[in-house]
């Protein structure tokens, strides 16, 4: 059972990392056309991004 839980935890960690990287990439691309909106989003969501 322990190995199963560790395996599931690793899959969740990898998936979460993937989506965090995708979100950062989207913000990076959007900042090229609307940097002020991205700055505002980041300043309003600092705790959620950490």
Secondary structure as UniProt FT lines:
FT   HELIX           2..33
FT   HELIX           35..44
FT   HELIX           46..49
//
